Amino acid sequence: MGFKKDFMWGVGSAAYQIEGGAFEDGKGPSIWDTFTHEPGHVKDDDNGDIACDHYHRYEEDASLIAGLGRTVYRFSICWSRIIPDGDGEVNPKGIDFYKRLIDALLSRGVTPCIVLFHWDLPQALEDRGGWLNPESPMWFKRYTEVCAKAFGDKCKLFFTFNEPQCFIGEGYYHGANAPGKKLPMSDMMPMVHNVLIAHGLSVTALRELVPGVKVGYAPTTGGTAPITDSPADVEAARQALFRIDEEWWMWNVPLFSDPVMLGHYPEEDPFFKKYCEFLPENYMEDMRTICQPLDYYGQNIYYAHLWKMGEDGNPEYVKKPTGYAKSLINWAVTPQALYWAPKFLYERYNTPIVITENGMACHDAISLDGKVHDPNRVDYIHRYLRELRRAVDDGVDVAGYFHWSFTDNFEWCSGYTDRFGIVYVDYETQKRIPKDSYYFYKSVVESNGENL
Ligand code: NOJ
């Protein structure tokens, strides 16, 4: 069967990770500007002030994306570039930048795909309580409306939130990401709820204002895969994907996706039962707002944890094989993640699946021949996409795949040490060098995956 004819082959990026231009043309500060300028948070105390200088080099970047063939480019909008204080005056120069970017893409045959929120909350809104403020969903609704009116004539593909698990969990619970807070569970549950309401209001606004819009949501978590294909182990992996672990609670699917896709929280989950007292009293009433029909269920998937069914009938975590293959940042290379997670997610949510991120950090360097050879990434893409095709062949409706990422970039608190791109960036000169994986991915795009 293989990938559908109109399969979306894409590459992704995020505003703070690539743009630079952090204090230009009236942009307001975001929580990442603040956080990176406080010493000690980021590896080598690096920041995104310049990053890949995409703010000035977007034409060159658009040409490189176009060089991959018929692609979709998933990028995020920096909220404080558009509305410097988050909910006040609109900054025309910010709007203008993204309009120019969209035109640069379209004129080269690349389809733009906007992510409205990839973590860089305007600092002014954080100062007002951020996502804990009950007004925050309305701030996000207004920001969505501004983007929809400004870009919706030319961009028809939108995702609301990228990885709520990460910006809530790492930003406000573990404190590793901006704004670096360590808040209690009594704050986490209302924050999750506000973000979910913001998602619902945003989807409604997009549908009202953008004719022909396609909308999705892009949460994350480690996938799960069974250790064997036996029905019992498959069931163990399925159950493991949809439960909430007390210690690593934020890395879960159902708390963040069941309300959006099914219109209710995972009410029977022990974790949910324990902490739901912190939700607003009439939280069920908000489900009508939160649960909006989506065109795509996006999911960022990099690896899977392995599971088997235990003798007591409960899923049992399986230790990874000794000497297992891993990426530069120790993420296990588990291609079957792109078979099982889409399958389980499609069964539960019955909505076309988009892999909104997938990729690998490697030890990339410019070789003596002036090229960047990244055989591990080539192999990763090859193996993972074969598994994704297996899911398609088994009847999972997969609408797209976005490789993370297009260029190397600012990897949040790891600074510039972890390179995820299929295009190498020399940060001293800002020279871009397509890696071997760029050419491999191009051949995948051009053959619609037939070469896998
Ligand atoms: C998750 C995030 O969405 C993205 O910003 C990050 O760079 C990649 N995954 C890799 O960690």
Boltz pocket constraint, residues with backbone or C-beta under 6 A from the ligand:
constraints:
  - pocket:
      binder: B
      contacts: [[A, 14], [A, 17], [A, 162], [A, 163], [A, 300], [A, 357], [A, 404], [A, 410], [A, 411], [A, 420]]
      max_distance: 6.0
